């Protein structure tokens, strides 16, 4: 047992591990701060929605304050450690990165992480609606049902943030083995996409994404209001892809939804 501990300490003390830890913490801080800044900007664009929450939603002011606190907690307390650990264990650091495969390979790795993340998010999200006992971890997010501001994008429970948001990134990094820069870029892309599908002002533009099998603001707003459809987010419209490719009753716009949420009405 002692030799395992000593080997682990030696590995952590190695120059590559030290670089990975520094890059992981720095990248995690950057991703958290960037997401919060963009959230604030989009929130200013969505002040009419914020106003409606305060004026028309029961308990709206308290709910809104709680959602802002949850945003900070999720990004800084949960997000940074998971990001840092993923970089340490699964990513190539600046010292190790030799630009494997050039620009095309970088783009493919980024797309691969996005697609894996979307698949894992989709499965976790759908489970939270259909698996007995799981909806309680998702219920807070759906308190934003009629009035959906950008800040609601990351207003989720600890369990949901870990299982559906950040652990899928770590699993994708394990499979793809990206550089830290590629990983950071991908996290930022997904984070921005998640914010945009919760931004009402983006809806007129995002509707054009539906033609190329991407998730629009309308798709996700319908999910918030109807609960048992459109589980895909934040980028690839997996509901529609599954409906059209294999005739799956996945709950997309095209196929309707047969997955019922356990305790949704509660």
C-alpha positions in Angstrom: 0.0 0.0 0.0 2.9 2.3 0.9 4.5 1.8 -2.5 1.2 2.8 -4.3 1.0 5.9 -2.2 4.6 6.8 -2.9 4.2 6.2 -6.6 1.1 8.4 -6.6 3.0 11.2 -4.8 5.9 10.9 -7.2 3.5 11.1 -10.2 1.8 14.2 -8.7 5.2 15.8 -8.1 6.4 15.2 -11.7 6.8 18.2 -14.0 4.0 17.0 -16.3 1.5 16.6 -13.4 2.5 20.0 -12.0 1.9 21.6 -15.4 -1.4 19.8 -15.7 -2.6 21.0 -12.3 -1.7 24.6 -13.0 -3.4 24.5 -16.4 -6.4 22.7 -15.0 -7.0 25.3 -12.3 -6.3 28.2 -14.6 -8.6 26.8 -17.3 -11.3 25.9 -14.8 -11.2 29.5 -13.4 -11.3 30.9 -16.9 -14.3 28.7 -18.0 -16.2 29.6 -14.8 -15.5 33.3 -15.1 -16.3 33.4 -18.8 -19.6 31.6 -18.4 -20.6 34.0 -15.6 -19.7 37.1 -17.6 -21.6 35.9 -20.6 -24.5 35.0 -18.4 -24.6 38.5 -17.0 -24.5 40.1 -20.5 -27.3 37.8 -21.8 -29.3 38.5 -18.6 -29.1 42.2 -19.3 -30.5 41.5 -22.8 -33.3 39.4 -21.1 -34.4 42.0 -18.5 -38.0 41.7 -19.6 -38.0 38.0 -18.7 -36.2 38.7 -15.4 -38.9 41.3 -14.6 -41.7 38.9 -15.4 -40.1 36.4 -12.9 -40.2 39.0 -10.2 -43.7 40.3 -11.0 -45.7 37.2 -12.1 -44.1 34.1 -10.8 -45.0 33.0 -7.3 -41.9 33.3 -5.1 -40.1 34.8 -8.1 -37.7 37.1 -6.4 -36.5 34.4 -4.0 -36.2 31.9 -6.8 -34.2 34.3 -8.9 -31.8 35.1 -6.0 -31.4 31.4 -5.4 -30.6 30.7 -9.0 -27.8 33.3 -9.1 -26.3 31.8 -5.9 -26.5 28.3 -7.5 -24.8 29.6 -10.6 -21.7 30.7 -8.6 -21.7 27.5 -6.5 -21.9 25.2 -9.4 -19.2 26.9 -11.5 -16.7 27.6 -8.8 -17.2 24.9 -6.2 -18.1 22.0 -8.5 -17.0 23.0 -12.0 -13.4 24.0 -11.3 -12.4 20.8 -9.4 -13.9 18.5 -12.0 -12.3 20.5 -14.8 -8.9 20.4 -13.1 -9.1 16.7 -12.4 -10.1 16.0 -16.0 -7.1 17.9 -17.3 -4.8 16.2 -14.8 -5.9 12.7 -15.7 -7.0 12.8 -19.4 -5.7 15.9 -21.2 -2.4 16.6 -22.9 -0.7 19.6 -21.3 1.1 22.4 -23.1 4.4 20.6 -22.5 3.1 17.4 -24.1 1.1 18.9 -26.9 2.7 18.5 -30.3 -0.2 19.7 -32.3 -1.2 16.1 -33.1 -2.7 16.0 -36.6 -2.9 19.7 -37.2 -6.0 21.9 -37.4 -8.3 19.2 -38.8 -7.5 16.8 -36.0 -8.1 19.6 -33.5 -11.5 20.4 -35.0 -12.5 16.7 -35.0 -11.4 16.3 -31.3 -13.5 19.3 -30.4 -16.5 18.0 -32.3 -16.0 14.6 -30.7 -16.1 16.0 -27.2 -19.2 18.0 -28.0 -21.0 15.0 -29.4 -20.0 12.7 -26.5 -21.1 15.3 -24.0 -24.4 15.8 -25.8 -25.1 12.0 -25.8 -24.3 11.7 -22.1 -26.3 14.8 -21.2 -29.2 13.5 -23.2 -29.2 10.2 -21.4 -28.8 11.8 -18.0 -31.5 14.4 -18.7 -34.0 11.9 -20.1 -33.4 9.6 -17.0 -34.2 12.5 -14.7 -37.6 12.7 -16.4 -38.4 9.0 -16.8 -36.4 7.3 -14.0 -38.3 6.7 -10.8 -37.0 9.0 -8.1 -34.7 11.0 -10.4 -36.9 14.0 -11.2 -36.3 15.4 -7.7 -32.7 16.2 -8.8 -34.1 18.1 -11.9 -37.1 19.8 -10.4 -35.4 23.0 -9.4 -34.4 23.7 -13.0 -38.0 23.4 -14.2 -39.2 26.0 -11.7 -38.3 28.2 -14.7 -41.2 27.1 -16.8 -42.9 30.1 -18.4 -40.2 32.7 -17.8 -36.8 31.3 -18.8 -33.8 33.6 -18.3 -30.2 32.8 -19.3 -29.2 32.3 -15.7 -31.6 29.4 -15.5 -29.2 27.4 -17.8 -27.0 26.6 -14.9 -29.5 26.8 -12.1 -29.6 23.1 -11.4 -29.1 20.8 -8.4 -25.7 19.5 -7.4 -26.5 16.0 -8.7 -27.7 17.3 -12.0 -24.7 19.6 -12.5 -22.3 16.8 -11.8 -24.0 14.0 -13.7 -25.4 15.9 -16.7 -23.1 18.9 -17.0 -19.5 18.4 -15.9 -18.8 14.6 -15.5 -19.7 14.1 -19.2 -16.9 16.5 -20.1 -14.4 14.4 -18.1 -15.7 11.2 -19.7 -15.3 12.8 -23.2 -11.8 13.9 -22.3 -11.0 10.3 -21.2 -12.1 9.0 -24.6 -10.7 11.8 -26.9 -7.5 12.7 -25.0 -7.5 16.4 -26.1 -5.0 19.0 -25.3 -5.9 21.3 -22.4 -6.6 24.1 -24.9 -8.9 22.0 -27.0 -10.7 20.9 -23.8 -11.1 24.5 -22.7 -12.4 25.7 -26.0 -15.0 22.9 -26.1 -16.2 23.6 -22.6 -16.6 27.3 -23.5 -18.5 26.4 -26.7 -20.9 24.1 -24.9 -21.4 26.6 -22.1 -22.3 29.4 -24.5 -24.7 27.1 -26.4 -26.4 26.2 -23.1 -26.8 29.9 -22.2 -28.2 30.7 -25.7 -30.9 28.1 -25.7 -32.1 29.7 -22.4 -32.1 33.2 -23.9 -35.5 34.3 -25.3 -33.9 37.1 -27.5 -31.9 34.4 -29.3 -35.1 32.5 -30.5 -35.6 34.4 -33.8 -32.0 33.5 -34.8 -31.8 30.0 -33.4 -34.9 28.8 -35.2 -32.7 28.4 -38.3 -30.5 25.9 -36.5 -33.4 23.4 -36.5 -32.8 22.8 -40.3 -29.3 21.4 -39.5 -30.3 19.2 -36.5 -29.1 21.7 -33.9 -31.1 22.6 -30.7 -32.9 25.9 -30.9 -34.2 28.1 -28.1 -37.7 27.2 -29.1 -36.9 23.5 -28.8 -35.7 23.9 -25.3 -38.4 26.3 -24.3 -40.9 23.8 -25.3 -39.2 21.2 -23.1 -39.4 23.6 -20.1 -43.1 24.1 -20.6 -44.2 20.7 -21.7 -41.6 18.6 -19.8 -41.9 15.4 -21.7 -40.3 16.3 -25.1 -37.1 17.7 -26.5 -34.6 16.3 -24.1 -31.5 17.1 -26.3 -29.3 20.0 -25.4 -27.4 22.1 -25.8 -26.1 21.6 -29.4 -27.0 18.5 -31.4 -30.7 17.7 -31.6 -30.5 14.1 -30.7 -34.2 13.7 -30.3 -34.7 14.5 -34.0 -31.7 12.5 -35.1 -33.0 9.4 -33.3 -36.5 9.9 -34.6 -35.4 10.1 -38.2 -32.6 7.6 -38.2 -34.1 4.8 -36.3 -37.7 5.8 -35.7 -37.0 6.1 -31.9 -39.8 7.5 -29.8 -37.3 9.8 -28.2 -39.4 12.7 -27.4 -38.4 15.1 -30.1 -40.6 17.6 -32.0 -41.2 15.2 -34.7 -42.1 12.1 -32.8 -43.8 13.3 -29.8 -43.0 12.0 -26.4 -43.9 8.9 -24.6 -41.4 9.2 -21.8 -43.3 10.3 -18.7 -41.5 12.0 -15.9 -41.8 10.3 -12.6 -43.2 12.9 -10.2 -43.2 15.6 -12.9 -46.5 16.9 -11.7 -45.5 17.0 -8.1 
